[in-house]
């Protein structure tokens, strides 16, 4: 019979389940071949490891003892219960019953485009996610990094504690938690290291730059590109020597990461060198009656010396060997530099450029430069030129990138006159592409004017087959950007048409249903908590 021992003594000295597995390994290999020690059972003799016979006897005794213990139903001593510290008091009010129901529908996949805005609005109203939806929210957003900061802001104290307990959810808190520890720089993932570097840039830009410069030569090209991109946080002239060093990197990904950063530096030396190359190629000749732009292509073919000036041998944005070089030069220079140099407004320069055989090249180069340098004056001029002047084959421009340089109000003021001058809706109208780039919330005059154009078009059944695709695209965009408060403004003229537009029934119903749902979301923000 095994001697009696206090439960805490037995528990601290042996573990029957794990010891049984170890005993089986020793038995299978043999006591002389196995390097493992024979498990010790309290109360049984322990044989010297050097005595082969005694070791075999101990193995048999231990096997018998453990077998008896296992048959008797050994139960390990209970672990001490964990002590949970009390969470701070909640500072946000939870959503009420209706808000919780609507949020549940969003997390189930209905109206997924509305979730980011709703989470943002929740935080702005100091409301939080109800406790019963925390797990559902964390499961939904953990694989969607763009939603992490939005979700973290509405978790509340309980939700933040819950997220910290699960490895899959901890990343949700990364953007709102404390700055990464210094050890992250040595041992963290690439994303963690980038975040550490960005945080350090905000407090000690010089130290961040020194740490980055020290490790970059040993990093693979993909890591170099991601780490160098973090210099966008607090970009300054002091970063120029490090960035310029990688303009001639062997990796095109690294070069293309560095080029826009160097070009945007204050008093950039790169911009000065590019200007020296580009200025002789564009000559403006003014007469009493006209302004003429003379364009020449670079006389020299590309060689590796161009890399130091941010110019690649090939660029998919431009066509032709030497034309590609000129296009890249224009794309790096702040476009306002040409306006200041020639003492002309952007509109006059664009008109002169359009009259040349290289109009498409010039417009695309200046459009890319406008986006890079966030030149709102040039963005407005380019979009106005594109929309107002009738042309059979206008130059294609990066409209979305240009529109992002303008505010909703600026775009609205650009589009409304165009809409008034050509009110008949159709896929060919010039204002339609620009209208679909105006972000929300739309103003009431714009919503009312577009609804009226749609109502008139949908009242002509013979035209539905020609306009249904363009109209469905517009209705989808309106569902996201028309304010929920404009629901009646849209429903009153459009709802009666639901049964008369077979091509567009689903799109029109989706617009009205989405606006109604968004109106419910807005009302839920003012609902009392459960």
C-alpha positions, 0 to 999 in steps of 0.5 A: 500500500502506498503511504499517505501524503498530504494533497499539496505534497503529492501535487508538488512532487509528481504528476501521474498523467505526465509521469505515465507517458514518461514511464511508457517511453522508458519501457519502450526504449529499455531502461538501459537505452532510455536517457529519461529518468524513471519517474519517482512516486512518493513512498516507493524506493528510488534506485541509483541511475547507475544500477541497471537491475535496481532501475528495472525493479523501480520501473516495475514498481512505479508502473504498478503504483501509477496504474493503481493510482490511475484506477483509483481516479486520481484528481489533481489538487484544484488550482487557486482561483484567479483574482481579477482586478476591478475594471475602471468605471465605464465612461461611455453609455452603451447603445440601447436595444434598437441600436444593439439590434441594428449593430447586430445586423451590420455585424451579420453582413447587412449594409457592411459599408455603413459599419465604419461610419457608424463606429466613428459616430458611436465614438463621437457620441460617447456611446459604446458597444453593448456587452453582449455584442463585444465578442461578435464585434471583435471576431468581425474586426480582428481580420480587418485592420482598417476597423481596429482603431474604430472598434477600439474606441467603442469597446469600453473598459470591459471590451478592452479587457476582453480583447487583451485576453485573446491573441486574435483580438489583441491587435485591435488594441494596438493602435490605441494602446501604449507605444510599443516597447523598445524591445519590439524594434529587435524582436517584433513583427514588421508591422510592430516595428513600423508602429514602434518607429512611427511612435518614436518619430513623434517623440524623438525623430533623430533617434528614430532616424538613427535606429532606422539607418543602422538596420536598413542595410541588413533588411530585405528589400520589402522590409526596407520599403515598409520601414522607410515609408514610416518616415512620412510621419513627421517628414523633415529636411533632416531625413533627406540624407537617409532618403536620398541614399536609397534613391539608387537602391537595387529594389524598384519597390524601395526606390518608388517608396523613397521618391515621393518622400524626397520630392515632398521634402521642404527645399528638396534638393531632388526637386532642384535637380529635376527642375534643372532637367525639365525647365529647358524642355518647356518654353512659353512664347507669348504674343499679343494674341496668344500664348504658345507652349513649345515642348521638347523631349529629353535629348539624352536616353536614360542611364543609371544617373537618372535614378538619383533624380527619381526617374525610372527607365520605364513607367506605366503611367507614360508611353514612349522612351523619352516621353516617359522621362519627361512625364516623370520629371513633370510628375515630381515637380510641384505644379505651382512652380510652373505657374510662378515661373511663367506668371500665369494661372493654371487654367491658362497653362492648361489651355496652352498645353492642350494645343500641343501634340504632347497635351496628354503627356503634359496633363498626366504629368501635371495631374500626378504632380498635383496629387503628390503635392496636394495642390488643390488649386491645380486639382480644381483647374484640371477637373474644371478643364476636363468637365467644361470644355467639350471634346470628342476625345478628352485626355484621360486623367486620374479623376479620383486622385484629383477629386481627393485634393478638394473638399466636398464643398469645392466639388459640389460648387464645381458640379452643380453648374455643370448639372444645371447646364446639362440636366438630362441624365445619361451615361454620357453627361460630363458631370456624372463621373465627377458627381460619383466622386463627391464624398458625403455628406451631400448638401441638400441642394445637390441631393435635391438636384440629382434626385430631380434629374433621376426622376425625370430620366426614370419617367421615360421608360423608352430610355431605361435600357440605355441608362440603367447601368449608369443610373444603378452606379449612381444610386449605389453611390448615393446610398453611401453619401446622401445624408439619412436626413434626406430620406424623405427628399429621396423617397417622395419623388422616387418611391412611386417609380419602384414598380415602373423601373424593372431594370432599376428596381433593386438599385432604387429599393436598395437606396431607399432601404439604406437611407431608412436604415441609416436614419434608424442608426442616427436615431439609435445614437439618442436612444436610452441605454437598456 
